[in-house]
Amino acid sequence: NPDEASGYFPLERDVRLDLLERLLGAGVSHWFCGHYHRNSVGTFDKDGKTLEVVVTGAVGGNIQTDPEGDPLGLTGMKTIAAHKQYSGLRVV
C-alpha cells in the first residue's frame, strides 16, 4: 500500500511516494524486487496510470507474519518457513 506507514521494512513514506511517482511518470508499468522474505504485490494508481509492484520472498526461508505484531516491523515476524508455497525461485 503506497500510503502505509513508515516502518522497519518499507521505505519512508515520503521517499516511497516520490519514487513511485517518478517511476510512473517515466512510463514504468511494473517494478519487480525481492529480498523482503515475504511475497507481496501492490499497485500505485495516479492520473489514470498504474504501476504494479511485485516483491518476491527469498529463495530460502520466508517470514511468517505474527498476527499480533506489526507486519511492517520486527514484532510482525513470527517464524521462518521453508516450503514450496512460500519460498523457492519465482519466475515472473
QUIGIBEL-V110524 format. One record per helix or strand. SS is the DSSP state (2 for helix, 1 for strand). FROM is the first residue (numbers start at 1). LEN is the number of residues. If there is no record, write none. Layout:
BEGIN
{{SS | FROM | LEN} {SS | FROM | LEN}}
END
This chain:
BEGIN
{{2 | 13 | 13} {1 | 30 | 5} {1 | 40 | 7} {1 | 49 | 8} {1 | 62 | 4} {2 | 74 | 3} {1 | 77 | 5}}
END
